[in-house]
Amino acid sequence: MPIHGSAPDDLKSISSSVRRRISGWVYKAKSTAHKMSTTTTVKISEYDKIVKLEKPNTVQTNLWYLKPGFTAKPTFVSVTVPSVFESSNVEHEAYLHEVTDVRGHESLFSLDKSGFEFIQNAIPDEIVQHIRNNEDEEIEKKYYPRIEELLKKHTGANRVFIFDHTIRKRIPKYASDGRGPVGARQSALRVHVDQAPSAGTGRVKRHLPNEAEELLKGRVQIINVWRPLVGPVEDHPLAVADYRSVKPEDLVVTDLLYPGHTGEMYSVLYNPEHKWYYKSRQQNDEVILIKCFDSKTDRARVTPHSAIKDPTSPENPRLRESIEIRALVFHTQDRD
């Protein structure tokens, strides 16, 4: 079964080395700047160049990127920690950037070309209510199998393993990406990628240790399936960046400290060449597939993404509710 469980409210379950690391953070310390990622960039000749939409609808909004000039490896603590500690040494800053509405042009984007895809996938109202009520057992029993089949059918994978999900319900008094009440994580107003390559392979070893060696011989992906629970989305829609517009040096490996282990994700540095997209007034039968890892190196491998403030939203918008599923997607016969 997939691994779940709420984060602890203290540091008791965190290793002593991690506790020392958190308490010893000095963001301005004179240490060596962390080396940037060397992720392979897709060769445009092998895949379509970025298509310019005819008469696109666009908005100008702030995107929060990693602030340059950091001197220590960026780190987030993925637990609730006492206020005596900082939960991150990462600073972000806002850049005004254009974001294009894909509505009516969804077919121009795909997982292997752009790193994301917008597709139709309706689910019964009963399942939506289970999700909104934070009923994990019902979600795993009724929603997970639908997403597994969706990913198999859409990607051609022969196996899918869902390792977690996150439900977000925006409450304005809580900080961006804060936890809020149980089952109400806040929308993440920062540009990021959930997994760095080491975390991609690490997830296989962590969740399927007895099969990892064999599974890693084939193609492995991590794909998020993001769905709004109440439509149309008027508040904090999710935006995604086209992989073909992202350079390797834009991606910065960032530690994620969990109880018992350390994972890695990408923070992202600003590049004015980034091409951003969202879907206006997204409904709950319109999902986004977001690639966060791919062991294949000749195509889109990751998708920077972020919630955004839509300047076209009404004055008192319906607050966003969403669920994102994170899944390991295996193509065991694809061993090239």
Number of C-alpha atoms within 10 A of each C-alpha: 9 12 9 10 7 9 15 14 11 12 15 11 14 16 15 12 8 18 15 10 13 20 12 10 15 13 16 11 10 10 12 10 12 14 12 15 17 13 15 14 17 21 14 13 7 10 15 13 13 16 8 8 12 7 6 14 12 16 18 15 16 19 24 23 22 23 15 12 9 19 15 19 18 23 22 20 19 17 20 16 17 11 8 7 14 14 18 17 17 17 14 17 14 15 15 12 19 17 25 20 20 20 16 9 13 13 11 16 18 18 22 20 23 28 26 29 20 23 15 10 14 11 12 10 11 10 17 19 13 16 23 20 13 16 13 16 11 14 19 17 11 16 19 19 15 14 19 21 15 15 22 17 11 12 15 12 20 15 16 22 20 22 17 17 21 16 24 25 21 25 18 10 7 15 15 17 16 16 19 18 11 12 18 21 23 25 27 20 23 23 25 25 24 26 25 25 20 13 20 22 21 18 19 23 16 12 17 13 12 11 11 16 12 9 20 17 15 17 18 25 24 28 28 25 21 22 23 24 25 18 18 17 24 22 24 22 23 25 22 27 22 23 26 25 17 24 18 13 14 18 25 24 23 25 21 21 23 17 16 10 11 15 20 23 24 27 26 26 20 20 15 11 11 19 19 22 20 25 23 20 16 21 17 22 16 19 21 24 22 27 29 29 28 23 17 17 13 16 22 27 28 33 28 26 26 24 22 23 19 20 14 11 16 10 9 8 12 16 15 21 26 26 20 20 20 22 25 24 25 23 20 16 12 12 11 7
